[in-house]
Amino acid sequence: MTPSRPYLVRAIYEWLVDNNATPYVLIDATNPLVRVPPQHIKDGKIVLNAAPHAVKDLFIQNEGITFSARFGGVPMIISAPMVAVLAIYARENGQGMFFDSNEEFAETQELEQTPPILTTAPILSVPTASSDVADEQDGERPKPVGRPSLKVVK
């Protein structure tokens, strides 16, 4: 059976966005496959703002989570395998879901050994509306596509 964590992360993310909450994602930065700015890591963990206006090209897949964001004005691609996602919760009130770091270990051992290069079709793609993450190559902001939605990929 596939791990439940990616499904729960996607569901909680959509629920938080639908309720105008700011989704924060807690990542275990000690996992060797995690790609985050090291200067923001505290006690081996990092909290990332994953709100639609703060990130670009958010993909939450069974293998992991990736998106691009700016840190101090510098764009960076963030990626983490799903086993490194420890929580997703609302900044405003802390509601969300926290995961046991040892849970699903046996089922995800294979995923930890492969880098989270997520090239399959996205399951959840969130459009951006922020000038902070505007596409600087052509100088125009991408037009919002609509609300995020789950998409079954076979």
N, C-alpha and C positions, 0 to 999 in steps of 0.2 A: 504494500500500500504506500502511496506517495505521502510525504510529510504534509502535515496540515498547516505549518507555519506560513508558507507563501500565500495560501488562500486567506488565512486570517489577517495577514498584513494588508493584502489588497482590500479586503472587506472593511477593516477598521479605517484605512486611509480614506476610502470613499465615504464612509459614514462621517468621519471628521470634516471632510471638505463639504459634504452636503449640509452640515450643521454650522458652517462658517467658523470652524475651529482651525487652529494652526497645527498641522500634524508635525510632531517632532519624532525623529527616529533615533533610538539609542543603539549604537554600534559597538561591538567588541573590537577595539582597534588592535588587539594583540594577535588576531587572526592574520597569518602572513599574506592572505589574499585580499585584505582590505586596503583600498586606495583612498586615503583621506589626507587632508593637510596635517602633517605631524605637529605643527605648532598649536593646534587646537585640541589635541588629545590630553585628557586629564584622567589619571588613575587607570590607564589602559582602555578608556572608553571615550566616545565622542557623541555628542548630541547634535543632530543635523536638522535644520528647518527644511521640511519637504513640502511646504505650501506651494500651490501652483504658481504664485507670483514670485517665488524665491528660487525656483529651479526650472530647468529646461530639459526636455527630452527624458522625463521620468519613465523608467521601465521597471515594473515590479514583476519579476518572473519567478518560476519555481527555483531556478538556479541562484538567483540573487537580485539585488537592487542596483540600478545605475541611474545616474543623472548628471547633468552639468550644473555648476553653481559658481558663484563668485565669492572669493574670500579676499577681502581687502582690495576689491576691484580686479583681482586676477582670476580669470576663468579657470576652472579645474573640473576634470571628470572624476566623479565619485563612484566607487563601486565596492560592493561588499557581497560575499556569498550569503545566502539566506541563513546559514547557521550562525553568522555573526550578528544578525539582527536580534537584539535583546528585548526591544520594546518599540511600540508605536503608540503615541499618546498625544492628547491635546495640551498645548502650552497653557491655555487659559485655565483649565481645571484638573489636569492630570488624568482625565478619563481616557481609557484605551486598554491596551493589553501588554503585559510583560511576559516574557518567555524564559523558561529555564534554560541556561546555557548548555546543559548536558542532555536535554531532551532531544529525541530523534537522532542521537549520535550515530547509531548503527545504520540508520537509513540514509544518512547524509555523508558518510565517510567517503564515498566516491566523489561527491560534489566538492569536498574540500581539497581533493587532489587535482582538480582541474580549475584553471583560472576562470573567473566569472566574466568571460568575454561573451556577451549576450547578443548573438547575431540572429536568433530566431525572431519570428514575428512578435511584436510587443503584445502583452496581454493588457497592460494598462498604460496608456499614454496620456499625459496631462499637458495641455497646451499652456503656454506662458503668456502673461499679459504684462510683464514687468520690463521696464526700461533697463533694469540692472542686468538682465540676461538677454537683451536685444541682440540680434545677430549683427555683429559689427562688420562682417564681410561686405554686406550690401547696404548697410546703413539703415535698414528698415526693420521695424518690429514685425514678427510674424503675427498673422491675424489669428485670434482665438478660434478654435474649431468647434468648441462647445464644451459641455460638461464631460468629465471623464466617465468612462463606462467600461465594464468588464466585457471581454470578448473571448469566446471559446475558440481555441486554436487546436486543431487536430493534427 
